[in-house]
Amino acid sequence: MKRSLFALLFSLPLVTFAGLASADGRGHGDGKDAVAYPVPAADFQARHDARVAKMRAKMEERIAAKKVDATKAKEWRARFDARVAKVQTAINAAKADGKVTKEEAQEIRKTAHEGHHGKGRHHKKA
């Protein structure tokens, strides 16, 4: 009896808080950076370019922090540039009509994640 009463008293504030937190209608991805589709192609391209610049800066920081030798750093940059080129091809196809729809953006995202299996932390080498 005490457990069920305790569980009820404990869960009531959690349920109330969760209800209030989602009462504004904003779900995952609906924050200040949310995109309202369809997006003008120029805006979509600008967001992509900003994201690529940020990722490139982080990659360069990692290269410097890990003191990666020049040949390996060159490989990292080439792999990064190849992936960016692949995604840019998908973006160019999507923005041909001047707008990018949500479905086209999902296809671009799929293209960006093809062949990407995380950072390798979860797979042990044989």
Backbone as CSV, one residue per row, in Angstrom:
resi,resn,N_x,N_y,N_z,CA_x,CA_y,CA_z,C_x,C_y,C_z
1,MET,0.819,-1.195,0.000,0.000,0.000,0.000,0.859,1.253,0.000
2,LYS,1.892,1.258,0.866,2.763,2.431,0.931,3.510,2.624,-0.392
3,ARG,3.914,1.503,-1.013,4.638,1.613,-2.283,3.770,2.215,-3.367
4,SER,2.545,1.761,-3.465,1.679,2.268,-4.522,1.344,3.736,-4.280
5,LEU,1.172,4.125,-3.017,0.903,5.517,-2.693,2.131,6.375,-3.025
6,PHE,3.319,5.854,-2.663,4.546,6.566,-2.973,4.727,6.693,-4.487
7,ALA,4.470,5.624,-5.210,4.615,5.644,-6.669,3.652,6.648,-7.288
8,LEU,2.436,6.697,-6.778,1.453,7.642,-7.294,1.886,9.076,-7.017
9,LEU,2.325,9.347,-5.790,2.747,10.690,-5.435,4.016,11.106,-6.190
10,PHE,4.874,10.147,-6.453,6.099,10.448,-7.182,5.835,10.683,-8.667
11,SER,4.943,9.909,-9.244,4.703,10.009,-10.684,3.814,11.191,-11.057
12,LEU,2.974,11.658,-10.159,2.077,12.757,-10.465,2.821,14.025,-10.884
13,PRO,3.852,14.479,-10.161,4.580,15.665,-10.618,5.300,15.438,-11.946
14,LEU,5.808,14.228,-12.167,6.501,13.941,-13.420,5.548,14.032,-14.602
15,VAL,4.357,13.463,-14.455,3.374,13.495,-15.534,2.919,14.929,-15.772
16,THR,2.698,15.664,-14.702,2.270,17.052,-14.827,3.343,17.885,-15.520
17,PHE,4.599,17.695,-15.118,5.692,18.442,-15.733,5.835,18.085,-17.209
18,ALA,5.724,16.813,-17.521,5.841,16.387,-18.918,4.711,16.987,-19.752
19,GLY,3.525,17.056,-19.188,2.392,17.653,-19.896,2.596,19.133,-20.137
20,LEU,3.126,19.829,-19.148,3.374,21.256,-19.300,4.516,21.524,-20.280
21,ALA,5.502,20.673,-20.254,6.655,20.867,-21.136,6.266,20.704,-22.598
22,SER,5.321,19.807,-22.876,4.929,19.591,-24.267,3.678,20.376,-24.642
23,ALA,3.167,21.191,-23.741,1.936,21.931,-24.007,2.115,23.020,-25.057
24,ASP,3.348,23.458,-25.263,3.562,24.515,-26.249,3.541,23.987,-27.677
25,GLY,3.393,22.677,-27.858,3.271,22.102,-29.184,4.593,21.888,-29.883
26,ARG,5.674,22.175,-29.206,6.983,21.989,-29.825,7.487,20.598,-29.504
27,GLY,7.807,19.875,-30.519,8.371,18.553,-30.329,9.845,18.585,-30.649
28,HIS,10.410,17.413,-30.836,11.825,17.296,-31.180,12.068,17.959,-32.528
29,GLY,13.036,18.842,-32.575,13.379,19.498,-33.827,12.523,20.700,-34.161
30,ASP,11.680,21.144,-33.246,10.826,22.295,-33.516,11.318,23.543,-32.795
31,GLY,12.588,23.609,-32.504,13.144,24.735,-31.764,13.378,25.939,-32.644
32,LYS,14.252,26.813,-32.186,14.500,28.062,-32.893,15.114,27.835,-34.269
33,ASP,15.774,26.695,-34.474,16.405,26.413,-35.753,15.543,25.550,-36.666
34,ALA,14.282,25.352,-36.308,13.407,24.509,-37.114,13.178,25.147,-38.479
35,VAL,13.046,24.301,-39.473,12.854,24.758,-40.840,11.409,24.519,-41.231
36,ALA,10.774,25.515,-41.812,9.406,25.373,-42.307,9.488,25.028,-43.793
37,TYR,9.046,23.824,-44.125,9.118,23.358,-45.516,7.884,23.797,-46.277
38,PRO,7.988,24.026,-47.565,9.188,24.002,-48.400,10.069,25.212,-48.137
39,VAL,11.366,24.993,-48.264,12.366,26.020,-47.996,12.889,26.563,-49.333
40,PRO,13.072,27.861,-49.436,13.719,28.373,-50.644,15.107,27.741,-50.794
41,ALA,15.464,27.418,-52.010,16.719,26.697,-52.270,17.931,27.461,-51.750
42,ALA,17.926,28.772,-51.874,19.070,29.569,-51.413,19.238,29.470,-49.901
43,ASP,18.121,29.470,-49.166,18.191,29.339,-47.709,18.721,27.968,-47.311
44,PHE,18.239,26.931,-48.002,18.682,25.568,-47.706,20.180,25.445,-47.967
45,GLN,20.630,26.003,-49.079,22.052,25.953,-49.424,22.894,26.718,-48.407
46,ALA,22.387,27.852,-47.942,23.116,28.642,-46.948,23.250,27.869,-45.632
47,ARG,22.178,27.185,-45.216,22.233,26.382,-43.987,23.239,25.250,-44.142
48,HIS,23.227,24.627,-45.321,24.165,23.531,-45.585,25.608,24.046,-45.563
49,ASP,25.859,25.169,-46.210,27.205,25.725,-46.251,27.712,26.073,-44.849
50,ALA,26.827,26.614,-44.028,27.212,26.950,-42.652,27.541,25.687,-41.865
51,ARG,26.751,24.659,-42.066,26.990,23.394,-41.369,28.313,22.771,-41.812
52,VAL,28.579,22.799,-43.110,29.830,22.233,-43.627,31.023,23.016,-43.086
53,ALA,30.911,24.333,-43.027,32.007,25.144,-42.491,32.280,24.791,-41.031
54,LYS,31.219,24.588,-40.271,31.373,24.229,-38.857,32.015,22.841,-38.716
55,MET,31.569,21.893,-39.546,32.138,20.544,-39.487,33.608,20.555,-39.912
56,ARG,33.921,21.349,-40.941,35.309,21.437,-41.404,36.203,22.031,-40.310
57,ALA,35.706,23.046,-39.619,36.476,23.659,-38.527,36.718,22.656,-37.408
58,LYS,35.700,21.868,-37.074,35.865,20.863,-36.014,36.856,19.786,-36.437
59,MET,36.804,19.411,-37.727,37.746,18.412,-38.222,39.177,18.946,-38.126
60,GLU,39.369,20.185,-38.505,40.709,20.785,-38.431,41.188,20.880,-36.985
61,GLU,40.264,21.172,-36.066,40.620,21.196,-34.640,41.075,19.819,-34.184
62,ARG,40.364,18.767,-34.618,40.737,17.401,-34.251,42.100,17.035,-34.828
63,ILE,42.333,17.425,-36.066,43.620,17.135,-36.698,44.750,17.793,-35.906
64,ALA,44.530,19.032,-35.493,45.559,19.747,-34.722,45.718,19.152,-33.326
65,ALA,44.590,18.822,-32.685,44.641,18.306,-31.317,45.294,16.926,-31.256
66,LYS,45.026,16.103,-32.255,45.593,14.750,-32.268,46.970,14.701,-32.915
67,LYS,47.410,15.836,-33.431,48.713,15.929,-34.082,48.857,14.863,-35.167
68,VAL,47.857,14.834,-36.045,47.820,13.860,-37.127,48.873,14.236,-38.161
69,ASP,49.585,13.222,-38.671,50.601,13.519,-39.682,49.942,13.981,-40.982
70,ALA,50.745,14.590,-41.845,50.221,15.270,-43.036,49.499,14.326,-43.992
71,THR,50.018,13.114,-44.175,49.377,12.193,-45.124,48.017,11.729,-44.623
72,LYS,47.940,11.439,-43.342,46.658,11.004,-42.780,45.658,12.167,-42.767
73,ALA,46.140,13.356,-42.466,45.267,14.532,-42.481,44.735,14.769,-43.887
74,LYS,45.580,14.551,-44.869,45.165,14.711,-46.268,44.069,13.697,-46.608
75,GLU,44.207,12.467,-46.113,43.181,11.438,-46.320,41.861,11.844,-45.662
76,TRP,41.939,12.345,-44.439,40.727,12.779,-43.730,40.013,13.867,-44.516
77,ARG,40.798,14.840,-44.979,40.196,15.945,-45.741,39.596,15.460,-47.050
78,ALA,40.254,14.528,-47.718,39.746,13.990,-48.983,38.435,13.237,-48.756
79,ARG,38.380,12.443,-47.675,37.148,11.711,-47.348,36.019,12.685,-47.035
80,PHE,36.329,13.720,-46.293,35.337,14.735,-45.946,34.834,15.436,-47.202
81,ASP,35.764,15.844,-48.069,35.382,16.538,-49.296,34.554,15.644,-50.214
82,ALA,34.867,14.355,-50.254,34.086,13.424,-51.079,32.653,13.318,-50.565
83,ARG,32.503,13.244,-49.258,31.152,13.161,-48.688,30.382,14.453,-48.925
84,VAL,31.049,15.583,-48.772,30.401,16.880,-49.013,29.972,16.988,-50.476
85,ALA,30.815,16.524,-51.385,30.475,16.574,-52.813,29.257,15.694,-53.115
86,LYS,29.193,14.539,-52.479,28.063,13.630,-52.674,26.760,14.273,-52.188
87,VAL,26.816,14.903,-51.033,25.630,15.570,-50.490,25.269,16.781,-51.343
88,GLN,26.272,17.497,-51.817,26.006,18.674,-52.652,25.319,18.278,-53.955
89,THR,25.670,17.126,-54.505,25.006,16.632,-55.707,23.523,16.396,-55.434
90,ALA,23.212,15.804,-54.281,21.812,15.574,-53.909,21.084,16.898,-53.689
91,ILE,21.760,17.868,-53.110,21.143,19.181,-52.884,20.869,19.874,-54.213
92,ASN,21.811,19.799,-55.132,21.614,20.418,-56.441,20.408,19.826,-57.160
93,ALA,20.216,18.521,-57.040,19.059,17.878,-57.666,17.768,18.336,-56.991
94,ALA,17.803,18.488,-55.671,16.601,18.860,-54.925,16.218,20.318,-55.150
95,LYS,17.192,21.171,-55.329,16.886,22.598,-55.436,16.687,23.059,-56.878
96,ALA,16.564,22.130,-57.810,16.398,22.481,-59.225,15.146,23.323,-59.469
97,ASP,14.089,23.081,-58.683,12.839,23.832,-58.864,12.778,25.097,-58.006
98,GLY,13.843,25.407,-57.277,13.874,26.626,-56.476,13.411,26.451,-55.042
99,LYS,12.863,25.291,-54.714,12.407,25.007,-53.351,12.866,23.613,-52.961
100,VAL,13.056,23.390,-51.664,13.401,22.082,-51.137,12.279,21.643,-50.219
101,THR,11.632,20.525,-50.555,10.528,20.016,-49.742,11.076,19.141,-48.620
102,LYS,10.213,18.790,-47.701,10.625,17.966,-46.578,11.093,16.592,-47.053
103,GLU,10.403,16.042,-48.039,10.778,14.734,-48.572,12.155,14.785,-49.237
104,GLU,12.401,15.864,-49.980,13.715,16.023,-50.612,14.802,16.182,-49.554
105,ALA,14.500,16.902,-48.503,15.470,17.084,-47.418,15.766,15.751,-46.740
106,GLN,14.748,14.909,-46.593,14.970,13.588,-45.999,15.859,12.728,-46.897
107,GLU,15.677,12.837,-48.201,16.533,12.106,-49.137,17.975,12.619,-49.060
108,ILE,18.132,13.915,-48.917,19.474,14.489,-48.776,20.121,13.960,-47.504
109,ARG,19.356,13.922,-46.427,19.873,13.411,-45.161,20.281,11.943,-45.296
110,LYS,19.461,11.166,-46.006,19.795,9.759,-46.239,21.111,9.645,-47.004
111,THR,21.276,10.476,-48.005,22.512,10.483,-48.782,23.703,10.834,-47.898
112,ALA,23.512,11.787,-47.012,24.599,12.215,-46.130,25.037,11.108,-45.182
113,HIS,24.111,10.232,-44.823,24.423,9.197,-43.843,24.740,7.841,-44.470
114,GLU,24.734,7.746,-45.797,25.066,6.481,-46.451,26.494,6.092,-46.147
115,GLY,26.675,4.834,-45.763,28.018,4.333,-45.515,28.651,4.841,-44.246
116,HIS,27.919,5.589,-43.467,28.450,6.157,-42.221,27.930,5.313,-41.069
117,HIS,28.830,4.624,-40.408,28.421,3.702,-39.348,28.882,4.173,-37.984
118,GLY,28.917,5.435,-37.765,29.347,5.945,-36.470,30.843,6.106,-36.433
119,LYS,31.372,6.182,-35.253,32.799,6.442,-35.089,33.600,5.164,-34.827
120,GLY,32.958,4.013,-34.951,33.686,2.770,-34.788,33.851,2.327,-33.354
121,ARG,33.241,2.986,-32.436,33.394,2.625,-31.029,32.653,1.354,-30.673
122,HIS,31.639,1.021,-31.442,30.767,-0.088,-31.082,31.152,-1.390,-31.773
123,HIS,32.103,-1.319,-32.671,32.499,-2.512,-33.414,33.947,-2.853,-33.090
124,LYS,34.135,-4.060,-32.601,35.487,-4.489,-32.295,36.119,-5.057,-33.560
125,LYS,37.378,-4.804,-33.710,38.099,-5.347,-34.866,38.455,-6.790,-34.599
126,ALA,38.370,-7.579,-35.650,38.644,-9.019,-35.505,40.111,-9.308,-35.403
